[in-house]
Amino acid sequence: MLDDLDVASRLLPMLRVVCDDLPIPISIADPDLDDTPLIYVNGAFEALTLYRAEEVIGKNCRFLQGRLTDGTVTDEIAHACQRRAGDSCCIINYRKDGSLFFNMLAIQPLRLDLNRTLLMGCQFAFRPTQTGGTLARTCALIDRAQRQMRLSSRISADDINLHDTFRIDTIGMRFEAAFTRVKNALIRDNSSLMAQGSSLRRREALGRGGFAGRDQSHIERLLG
Ligand SMILES: Cc1cc2nc3c(=O)[nH]c(=O)nc-3n(C[C@H](O)[C@H](O)[C@H](O)COP(=O)(O)O)c2cc1C
């Protein structure tokens, strides 16, 4: 079995070679450390989330979650992580600047040996206008990265078929659920602001960057 303390430092050079310049966001977390902290993120993760690697290494990736993130989805991920198993979902996340995005997140186990597993996350910022082609290209890149990891280290990735994990019909359903959640929250926020009576107060609240205003403009940008 690999020396626990040494796992990250042994793997990091290889992860840098394979993942640093990949155009898809990659994050690796160590579930054997307290609260499953990130031990590596690549440049595409930084570009998507606007967090720099040094700000997030050592933290659990839940810092991307916020007001509209669905607790049932995070429960599902937590359960998969406990079992060191793979999972995929559509989760509402927030960048460092507070802007919202729909994250098609795939988590996969990277088995180092029988007793030691790391978890790799691939984040895919999903826009409803994106076609299956974009997703298929992303899956192909992830597949290639995993093959390279297997070749250049002792990692044996499970034989997970990302094209199955990310099946277009299930993506549609998962996205729909997340999107409905945002839509309902916007309706709720707007009607509670309206219920306060004065449209002036409503405008003021939105002008202050109240949740409804901020999320609404992010959604409009996403759909635009
Ligand atoms: C490798 C890896 C990457 C993850 N990436 C994300 C992510 O991009 N967005 C997110 O909301 N959660 C992400 N998570 C999930 C959270 O870190 C956490 O496991 C989840 O919120 C469930 O745990 P909790 O209920 O204790 O928060 C990731 C987890 C792992 C292991």
The ligand as an SDF file (V2000), in Angstrom:
LIG
                    3D

 31 33  0  0  0  0  0  0  0  0999 V2000
  -13.1490   15.4400   -6.7050 C   0  0  0  0  0  0  0  0  0  0  0  0
  -14.3980   16.1490   -6.2700 C   0  0  0  0  0  0  0  0  0  0  0  0
  -14.8560   17.2370   -6.9890 C   0  0  0  0  0  0  0  0  0  0  0  0
  -16.0180   17.9070   -6.6120 C   0  0  0  0  0  0  0  0  0  0  0  0
  -16.4430   18.9530   -7.3510 N   0  0  0  0  0  0  0  0  0  0  0  0
  -17.5480   19.6180   -6.9790 C   0  0  0  0  0  0  0  0  0  0  0  0
  -18.0180   20.7180   -7.7480 C   0  0  0  0  0  0  0  0  0  0  0  0
  -17.4630   21.0830   -8.7840 O   0  0  0  0  0  0  0  0  0  0  0  0
  -19.1350   21.3390   -7.3160 N   0  0  0  0  0  0  0  0  0  0  0  0
  -19.8110   20.9620   -6.1980 C   0  0  0  0  0  0  0  0  0  0  0  0
  -20.8080   21.5800   -5.8580 O   0  0  0  0  0  0  0  0  0  0  0  0
  -19.3950   19.9110   -5.4550 N   0  0  0  0  0  0  0  0  0  0  0  0
  -18.2930   19.2430   -5.8200 C   0  0  0  0  0  0  0  0  0  0  0  0
  -17.8790   18.1640   -5.0840 N   0  0  0  0  0  0  0  0  0  0  0  0
  -18.7120   17.6850   -3.9660 C   0  0  0  0  0  0  0  0  0  0  0  0
  -18.3840   18.3120   -2.6200 C   0  0  0  0  0  0  0  0  0  0  0  0
  -16.9890   18.3820   -2.4280 O   0  0  0  0  0  0  0  0  0  0  0  0
  -18.9880   17.4520   -1.4880 C   0  0  0  0  0  0  0  0  0  0  0  0
  -18.5170   16.1320   -1.6230 O   0  0  0  0  0  0  0  0  0  0  0  0
  -20.4940   17.4590   -1.5350 C   0  0  0  0  0  0  0  0  0  0  0  0
  -20.9360   18.7580   -1.2430 O   0  0  0  0  0  0  0  0  0  0  0  0
  -21.1440   16.4680   -0.5520 C   0  0  0  0  0  0  0  0  0  0  0  0
  -20.6190   16.6020    0.7170 O   0  0  0  0  0  0  0  0  0  0  0  0
  -21.2920   17.5000    1.8690 P   0  0  0  0  0  0  0  0  0  0  0  0
  -22.7180   17.0770    1.9650 O   0  0  0  0  0  0  0  0  0  0  0  0
  -20.4650   17.1860    3.0820 O   0  0  0  0  0  0  0  0  0  0  0  0
  -21.1470   18.9400    1.4500 O   0  0  0  0  0  0  0  0  0  0  0  0
  -16.7260   17.4880   -5.4580 C   0  0  0  0  0  0  0  0  0  0  0  0
  -16.2580   16.3930   -4.7330 C   0  0  0  0  0  0  0  0  0  0  0  0
  -15.1190   15.7220   -5.1300 C   0  0  0  0  0  0  0  0  0  0  0  0
  -14.6410   14.5490   -4.3320 C   0  0  0  0  0  0  0  0  0  0  0  0
  1  2  1  0
  2  3  1  0
  2 30  2  0
  3  4  2  0
  4  5  1  0
  4 28  1  0
  5  6  2  0
  6  7  1  0
  6 13  1  0
  7  8  2  0
  7  9  1  0
  9 10  1  0
 10 11  2  0
 10 12  1  0
 12 13  2  0
 13 14  1  0
 14 15  1  0
 14 28  1  0
 15 16  1  0
 16 17  1  0
 16 18  1  0
 18 19  1  0
 18 20  1  0
 20 21  1  0
 20 22  1  0
 22 23  1  0
 23 24  1  0
 24 25  2  0
 24 26  1  0
 24 27  1  0
 28 29  2  0
 29 30  1  0
 30 31  1  0
M  END
$$$$
